[in-house]
Amino acid sequence: MMLKSMLAAAFCSVLPVAVSAATVQSSGNLTLVSDYLYRGISQTNEGPALQGQLTLNQQDGWYLTAWGSNIKFGDGSLELDLSAGRTFALNDDWSLDLGLMKYFYPKGHNSSNGYNFVEAYGKLIYGQASLMLAVTDDYFGTGVSSFAYLSGDYSQDLTDNLQLVWHLGYNHFDGAEDFQLFLGAAQPDQSAYTDWSLKLQSSWADIQWAVGYADTSVSSAACSALCDKRWVLSASKSF
């Protein structure tokens, strides 16, 4: 739990620094998606989700982001994520994004299934490609001792208004017992799983439309409905 305390303290210390500069720009979006997948697993019991994001950016790279979505698990119906971090330009081509994210599950956080947790992340960015590592010691508050997520993403321009977005993620638990605890089901002799997706996206009528296909390596015996392959449709409006 030491990592969790350190992350929480660092998160709080970042906030006053991030809001102190004079020049702040805001951006945001609203998204309707047919299924909210988090690291390959449905958070809405294969149902649709309405999601929104607001980000405050400073010229020196600091940012604050609030993101929310409806969910359908546990006792709650809402997820709210707050993140604070800074993006550093390493040179003309490379940049580094470091930050902390706090996941809140209002009304779904209690003594028996306290889902709230803090995660630290770092993202290395080159053009339209990125490599990210996120770590926590209290994944979804389920008693999982430690968890790390390594992911790679690439947005490939097919035309001026059509992109193919590639995603591959590796979810690593401390052991098979932690993985079973997270899933709430048996997953013998495995301490990790992969998730991947391919998505086509394009803009029309000032809305970004996307259709994607996603899957995980979790066995159907451990997660038959929420972790298997599926099509996902979305429409997003930026402001």
VENQUI-V909641 format. One record per residue. RES is the residue in one small letter. SS is DSSP state (helix for helix, strand for strand, loop for the rest). PSI is psi in degrees with one decimal (* if undefined). OMEGA is omega as a letter, one per 40 degrees, with the letter a starting at -180 (none if undefined). Layout:
res:RES ss:SS psi:PSI omega:OMEGA
res:RES ss:SS psi:PSI omega:OMEGA
//
This chain:
res:m ss:loop psi:-8.1 omega:a
res:m ss:helix psi:-40.9 omega:a
res:l ss:helix psi:-42.0 omega:a
res:k ss:helix psi:-43.8 omega:a
res:s ss:helix psi:-41.1 omega:i
res:m ss:helix psi:-42.0 omega:a
res:l ss:helix psi:-41.7 omega:a
res:a ss:helix psi:-42.1 omega:i
res:a ss:helix psi:-41.7 omega:i
res:a ss:helix psi:-38.8 omega:i
res:f ss:helix psi:-46.3 omega:a
res:c ss:helix psi:-36.1 omega:a
res:s ss:helix psi:-27.0 omega:a
res:v ss:helix psi:-35.4 omega:a
res:l ss:helix psi:-50.6 omega:a
res:p ss:helix psi:-30.1 omega:i
res:v ss:helix psi:-41.5 omega:a
res:a ss:helix psi:-24.3 omega:a
res:v ss:loop psi:6.8 omega:a
res:s ss:loop psi:-21.1 omega:a
res:a ss:loop psi:156.2 omega:a
res:a ss:loop psi:-36.9 omega:a
res:t ss:loop psi:111.9 omega:i
res:v ss:strand psi:132.6 omega:i
res:q ss:strand psi:146.5 omega:a
res:s ss:strand psi:150.9 omega:i
res:s ss:strand psi:160.6 omega:a
res:g ss:strand psi:178.4 omega:i
res:n ss:strand psi:159.3 omega:i
res:l ss:strand psi:134.8 omega:a
res:t ss:strand psi:136.0 omega:i
res:l ss:strand psi:122.1 omega:a
res:v ss:strand psi:145.0 omega:a
res:s ss:loop psi:-23.0 omega:i
res:d ss:loop psi:127.1 omega:i
res:y ss:loop psi:106.7 omega:i
res:l ss:strand psi:127.8 omega:i
res:y ss:strand psi:110.8 omega:a
res:r ss:loop psi:42.1 omega:i
res:g ss:loop psi:-7.5 omega:a
res:i ss:strand psi:130.8 omega:a
res:s ss:strand psi:130.9 omega:i
res:q ss:loop psi:-2.6 omega:a
res:t ss:loop psi:23.1 omega:i
res:n ss:loop psi:42.9 omega:i
res:e ss:loop psi:19.6 omega:i
res:g ss:loop psi:174.4 omega:a
res:p ss:loop psi:164.2 omega:i
res:a ss:strand psi:143.8 omega:i
res:l ss:strand psi:124.3 omega:a
res:q ss:strand psi:148.6 omega:i
res:g ss:strand psi:149.6 omega:a
res:q ss:strand psi:140.8 omega:i
res:l ss:strand psi:128.8 omega:a
res:t ss:strand psi:135.3 omega:i
res:l ss:strand psi:124.6 omega:a
res:n ss:strand psi:144.3 omega:i
res:q ss:strand psi:159.6 omega:a
res:q ss:loop psi:-28.6 omega:a
res:d ss:loop psi:5.7 omega:i
res:g ss:loop psi:-11.4 omega:i
res:w ss:strand psi:148.5 omega:i
res:y ss:strand psi:155.9 omega:i
res:l ss:strand psi:136.0 omega:a
res:t ss:strand psi:136.7 omega:i
res:a ss:strand psi:130.5 omega:a
res:w ss:strand psi:137.9 omega:a
res:g ss:strand psi:153.7 omega:i
res:s ss:strand psi:150.0 omega:i
res:n ss:strand psi:149.2 omega:i
res:i ss:strand psi:173.4 omega:i
res:k ss:strand psi:70.8 omega:i
res:f ss:strand psi:160.0 omega:a
res:g ss:loop psi:-148.0 omega:a
res:d ss:loop psi:-9.3 omega:a
res:g ss:strand psi:173.9 omega:i
res:s ss:strand psi:8.3 omega:a
res:l ss:strand psi:140.8 omega:i
res:e ss:strand psi:132.8 omega:i
res:l ss:strand psi:121.5 omega:a
res:d ss:strand psi:128.5 omega:i
res:l ss:strand psi:128.0 omega:a
res:s ss:strand psi:148.5 omega:i
res:a ss:strand psi:137.3 omega:a
res:g ss:strand psi:-170.9 omega:a
res:r ss:strand psi:139.1 omega:i
res:t ss:strand psi:128.9 omega:a
res:f ss:strand psi:131.6 omega:i
res:a ss:strand psi:113.2 omega:a
res:l ss:loop psi:-38.2 omega:i
res:n ss:loop psi:-161.7 omega:a
res:d ss:loop psi:-22.3 omega:a
res:d ss:loop psi:-31.5 omega:a
res:w ss:strand psi:145.1 omega:i
res:s ss:strand psi:160.0 omega:a
res:l ss:strand psi:129.2 omega:a
res:d ss:strand psi:119.9 omega:i
res:l ss:strand psi:135.8 omega:a
res:g ss:strand psi:-179.3 omega:i
res:l ss:strand psi:143.6 omega:i
res:m ss:strand psi:134.7 omega:i
res:k ss:strand psi:122.1 omega:i
res:y ss:strand psi:120.9 omega:i
res:f ss:strand psi:139.8 omega:i
res:y ss:loop psi:80.6 omega:a
res:p ss:loop psi:137.6 omega:a
res:k ss:loop psi:-11.2 omega:i
res:g ss:loop psi:1.2 omega:a
res:h ss:loop psi:112.6 omega:i
res:n ss:loop psi:-177.6 omega:a
res:s ss:loop psi:-26.6 omega:a
res:s ss:loop psi:-30.7 omega:i
res:n ss:loop psi:65.7 omega:a
res:g ss:loop psi:96.5 omega:a
res:y ss:loop psi:-22.0 omega:a
res:n ss:loop psi:137.7 omega:i
res:f ss:strand psi:164.1 omega:i
res:v ss:strand psi:141.2 omega:a
res:e ss:strand psi:137.9 omega:i
res:a ss:strand psi:143.6 omega:a
res:y ss:strand psi:155.3 omega:i
res:g ss:strand psi:136.7 omega:a
res:k ss:strand psi:125.9 omega:i
res:l ss:strand psi:125.0 omega:a
res:i ss:strand psi:132.6 omega:i
res:y ss:strand psi:109.2 omega:a
res:g ss:loop psi:-120.7 omega:a
res:q ss:loop psi:15.5 omega:i
res:a ss:strand psi:148.1 omega:i
res:s ss:strand psi:151.1 omega:i
res:l ss:strand psi:123.8 omega:a
res:m ss:strand psi:144.0 omega:i
res:l ss:strand psi:127.1 omega:i
res:a ss:strand psi:140.5 omega:a
res:v ss:strand psi:149.0 omega:i
res:t ss:strand psi:161.0 omega:i
res:d ss:loop psi:12.8 omega:a
res:d ss:loop psi:56.9 omega:a
res:y ss:helix psi:116.8 omega:a
res:f ss:helix psi:18.5 omega:i
res:g ss:helix psi:25.9 omega:a
res:t ss:loop psi:3.1 omega:a
res:g ss:loop psi:0.4 omega:i
res:v ss:loop psi:126.0 omega:a
res:s ss:loop psi:-42.6 omega:i
res:s ss:loop psi:152.8 omega:a
res:f ss:strand psi:141.8 omega:i
res:a ss:strand psi:140.7 omega:i
res:y ss:strand psi:121.3 omega:i
res:l ss:strand psi:126.1 omega:a
res:s ss:strand psi:151.1 omega:i
res:g ss:strand psi:138.4 omega:a
res:d ss:strand psi:144.1 omega:i
res:y ss:strand psi:128.8 omega:i
res:s ss:strand psi:112.7 omega:a
res:q ss:strand psi:122.5 omega:i
res:d ss:strand psi:116.6 omega:i
res:l ss:strand psi:-40.3 omega:i
res:t ss:strand psi:-173.1 omega:i
res:d ss:loop psi:-23.3 omega:a
res:n ss:loop psi:32.8 omega:i
res:l ss:strand psi:124.0 omega:a
res:q ss:strand psi:147.1 omega:i
res:l ss:strand psi:117.4 omega:a
res:v ss:strand psi:121.0 omega:a
res:w ss:strand psi:140.5 omega:i
res:h ss:strand psi:135.4 omega:i
res:l ss:strand psi:128.0 omega:a
res:g ss:strand psi:145.9 omega:i
res:y ss:strand psi:117.0 omega:a
res:n ss:strand psi:113.4 omega:a
res:h ss:strand psi:122.6 omega:i
res:f ss:strand psi:166.1 omega:a
res:d ss:loop psi:-22.3 omega:i
res:g ss:loop psi:174.5 omega:a
res:a ss:helix psi:-33.9 omega:i
res:e ss:helix psi:-41.0 omega:i
res:d ss:helix psi:-39.2 omega:i
res:f ss:helix psi:-43.2 omega:i
res:q ss:helix psi:-38.5 omega:i
res:l ss:helix psi:-40.5 omega:i
res:f ss:helix psi:-45.1 omega:a
res:l ss:helix psi:-25.6 omega:a
res:g ss:loop psi:24.6 omega:a
res:a ss:loop psi:162.9 omega:a
res:a ss:loop psi:135.3 omega:i
res:q ss:loop psi:80.8 omega:a
res:p ss:loop psi:137.3 omega:i
res:d ss:loop psi:30.0 omega:i
res:q ss:loop psi:140.3 omega:i
res:s ss:loop psi:12.6 omega:a
res:a ss:strand psi:160.9 omega:i
res:y ss:strand psi:161.1 omega:i
res:t ss:strand psi:150.9 omega:i
res:d ss:strand psi:147.8 omega:a
res:w ss:strand psi:159.5 omega:i
res:s ss:strand psi:154.7 omega:i
res:l ss:strand psi:135.1 omega:a
res:k ss:strand psi:132.1 omega:i
res:l ss:strand psi:130.3 omega:i
res:q ss:strand psi:148.0 omega:a
res:s ss:strand psi:158.4 omega:i
res:s ss:strand psi:136.4 omega:i
res:w ss:strand psi:135.1 omega:a
res:a ss:loop psi:38.0 omega:i
res:d ss:loop psi:22.3 omega:i
res:i ss:strand psi:138.4 omega:i
res:q ss:strand psi:119.2 omega:a
res:w ss:strand psi:145.3 omega:a
res:a ss:strand psi:146.0 omega:i
res:v ss:strand psi:130.2 omega:a
res:g ss:strand psi:165.6 omega:i
res:y ss:strand psi:129.9 omega:a
res:a ss:strand psi:155.2 omega:i
res:d ss:strand psi:167.3 omega:i
res:t ss:strand psi:169.9 omega:i
res:s ss:loop psi:5.1 omega:i
res:v ss:loop psi:133.5 omega:a
res:s ss:loop psi:150.3 omega:i
res:s ss:loop psi:-25.3 omega:i
res:a ss:loop psi:-31.1 omega:a
res:a ss:loop psi:-29.1 omega:a
res:c ss:loop psi:78.1 omega:a
res:s ss:loop psi:-34.3 omega:a
res:a ss:loop psi:-38.0 omega:a
res:l ss:loop psi:-11.9 omega:a
res:c ss:loop psi:1.5 omega:a
res:d ss:loop psi:178.5 omega:a
res:k ss:loop psi:147.6 omega:a
res:r ss:strand psi:158.7 omega:i
res:w ss:strand psi:143.3 omega:i
res:v ss:strand psi:128.8 omega:i
res:l ss:strand psi:145.4 omega:i
res:s ss:strand psi:154.0 omega:i
res:a ss:strand psi:131.3 omega:a
res:s ss:strand psi:137.8 omega:i
res:k ss:strand psi:122.2 omega:i
res:s ss:strand psi:153.1 omega:i
res:f ss:loop psi:* omega:none
//
